[in-house]
Amino acid sequence: MTILVTGATGNVGRHVVAGLLAAGAPVRALTRDRAAAKIPSAAEVVEGDLDRPSTLTEALTGAERMYLFPAPDTAREIVAMAKAAGVHRIVVLSSDSVTDGDDPDFHAPVEAAVEESGLEWTHVRPGEFAVNKIDFWGRSIRAEGLARVAYPDARGAPAHEADVAAVAVAALLEDGHAGRAYGVSGPELLTQREQVRAIGQGIGREIECVEVSREQARKDLVGQGVPGFAADHMLGFLARWMDRPPRVHPTVTEVTGRPARGLAEWATDHAPDFR
């Protein structure tokens, strides 16, 4: 039973590869550049690009299950190729913004393509990723020991990417998940101030939380290389979460049998990114 993992070097995909290998599953990891990819030697590595479905023939041949990183422009073609190749189960890395109608042109078309294929499907829908904190605050924490925060009282429940992957691994390996859409979050709602404190706890360093305007926060993000549209997207969620915070989902515990990792634990895992 070969399992194809697309996006195998991504924040979630690399944990999916590791989780499948730990379970003894045969893994085929898709990457654009075999030479540059840091993929465990126990996995079979194949080159291909989701934006160019014609490059996926080798990757799909003989695969029976697939973890699908979202590529909305090519999703239908990829899913059709997968079905023709004999794939019968697809787990989609999606987003809980689908339920809010916030990304009708990105994750929703991928979900639709898989659902309409007639194959077994499961959608894994994380909300905010904890790893985004590196983009938000990493540079200022490293250089100045502080985090500049817009909407400091906005609450969120950032998820550890390893927890998102663990849900995907369970859906790939176990029966009983077909037709399910799993929201994934961290274990509790925390204000932005509390999140800064949790990161400080995780890395063993006191971090000052400095409130800034939305305009300054956007400038800081763009200055760190975050595209303007992505900065606007992130800040838009924070503004909404002032009054309507996201849901805390019990998915990680229900699917994996263990609690979701908190933000301090995530920060400990990523301590080098803040030093």
N, C-alpha and C positions, 0 to 999 in steps of 0.2 A: 504494500500500500504506500505508494510514493505520495508525499505531500509537497506541493509546490508553494513556496513562500515568496510572494512578490514584495517589493519594498524591503528586502531582507536586511539591508544595512540601515534602515530607518530607526527612529527612536523606539517604535513598537516592534517592528519587524525583527530586529536583532534579538529581542527577548522571545519572540515567537519561535525563532530558530532554536534558541537555547532551550526553551521549554520542551519543544518536540524532541530534540536530541536527548534531553534528560529522561524523557519517557520511553526512549528506545525506538522512536519512530524514524523511518527513512525520510530524510529531508532533502529537497532540491531547492536551493536558494537562488533567486533571480537577482542579478545585478547588471548595471550598465557597463561596469568595468571590472572584469574578473581580477586583473592584476592589482587594482587598488582596493578591492573589497577585503575587509577584515572579517572573514566568516570562518567559523570553526572547521577544522579539517575533516571532521566526521560528516559534514554536509557535502552533498554534491553541488557544485557551483556551476551555473550556466549564465551566459550573457543574453541579455534581451532588454527591450525598452517598451514599457507599457504605452508610450506615445506612438510606437511603431509596431502594431500587432504582427506584422509580417516577420518580426524577429523572434516571435515566441514559439515557433513550431517545435524546436528542440525542447524547450522548457516544458511544454504541455504534453509531449509524447510520453505516454505511460503513466501520467499523473492521475490520481483518483480523487484527490481532495486539494483544495486551494485556499490559501489566505490571500485575499485580494485587496491590495492598496488602491485607493480610489483614483481612477483616471477617467473622468466623466466623458471626455470627447471620444474615447475609444472603447468604453465599457461594453457596449452591445456587441461589437466585433470580437472583443476578447472573450466574452461569455459564450458567444456562439462557437468560437474556436475551441474553448475548453470543453463544451458539451460534445462537440464532434470528436474530440480526442479521448473522451471517456471519463472526464471529471464528473463526479456526481454530487459533490458537496462543496459549497463555496461559503467561506466566512469573510464578510466584508468589514473592513475598517471604515466605519462611517462616523457620524457625529450626532449628538443629541440635538443639535440645532435643526436637524431635519424635522423634528416634532414641532418646532416653533416657526417653520417656514422661512428660516433665516438664510439658507443656502440652497435655493431651488435649482441652481445651475451647477452644483458641485456634487455633493453626496447623494442627493435625491435621485439623479439619473442612474447612478451606479446601483443603488438599491433596486430601482425599478427594473433595470436590465436583468439583474439576478433573479428577482421574484418572478418575472415573466418567462424565464427560461425553462421552468419546470424542474429545475434541479433542487436538491436540498439546499437551503440557505439559512444563514444566521447573520444578523447585523450586530456588530459591536459598536455602540454609540457613546464614546467618551464625551464628556463636556470639556471643561478646561483641563489642559495638561499642566501638571506641575513644572514640567521642563520649560514651559514658556517663561518661568520666573528668571531663567538665565538671560533671556532676551530683555526682559523688563529691567532687571536690577543687577545682573551679574557684573557689568563693568563698574558701576558706582560702588558696589560692595567691595569689589577687589581693590579699587583705587582709593576710595574715601571712607569705607566702612559705613556707608549709609545707602538707603533706598529712597529714591524720589517717587512719591506715590500720588497719583490722582485718585480721587474718590476713596480716601482711606477707610471709610466706613462701609464700603461695598463688600458684601460677603460672597465668598465662593467656596467651592469644594474641589480644589485641584486634585487630579488623579495621578498616581504614580504610573508611568508608562509600563512598568513591569506588571502591574495589576491588570491593565487593559490587555496586555499580551496573555496573561494567565487565563482570562475569560475566553480569548480567541483560541488558545490551545485546547481548553476543555471542549469548546464547540467543534473543533476539528477532530478530536480523538474520540469523544463520547457520543453516544446516541442520546436522543431526548432534547436536543437543542434546535432542531429544525423548525423553521417558521417563527423563531423568536427574535425579537429586537431588544437587546440588552443595553440599557443605560448604565454607564460606569462613571463613578465619581470617587473622590476621596471620602473618608469616613465621617467628616463633620464640616459644618459651615464655619468659616473663619473670616473676619474682616481682613482687609489688606494690612492693617496694623498688626493684627495677630499673625498673619502669614509672615511678615518680616521678622517677628519675634520667633516664630517656629523655625525659620531658616537659620537665624542666629543660634538657636538652641542646637540645631542639627550639626552646624559646622563648628560649634564651640567658640563663637565670637559674638560680642554684642554689636548689634546693627542699629543705627539710628534710623527712624522713619521720618522722612521730611515730606510734608504735604506740598504739592505743586499744582498748578492749574492744568487743565486738560491740554491746553496749547503747549505748555512746557513739556508735559509728559510725551506728547506726540513728537516734539522736536528731539527729545532725548532718544526715543525709540528709533526714529529715522536716522539719527546720528550714529546709532549702533548698527545700522545696516538693515533694519526692519523696513520693508516696503511701506510706503505711505498708506496704501489701501489696507494692509494688514494691521498697521498701527490704529487706523480708524476703527477697524473691526474689533480689535481688542478693547479699545477704550469705550466703544459703544456698548459692549457687554458689561463693562464695569458700571457705566452710567445706569443701565437697566437694573443691575443687581443692587443698587442702592435701595430700591423699593421692592424688587421682585427677584430675590436670590434664586439660584438654581436648586433643583432637587438634590438631596442626598440619596443615592441609590444603594440598596443592600446587595447589589448584584455580586460583588466580589465574594462576599461570604456565602451567598446562596449557591453560587456556581462552583467555587473552589474549595469551600469548607473552611476558609480562614479569613480573618478580618482584612479589610483594605488597609494599606500602609498610609500612615499619616504624613503630613508635610515635613515634620522634623526628621522622620526616617528617610524620606526622599532626599532631603538636604544632606544628610550624612552620606548617602550613596553618591551624591554629586559634589561633595565638599571641594574637590580640586577645581571645580568650575567657579568657585567663589573665592579662591585664594590666589 
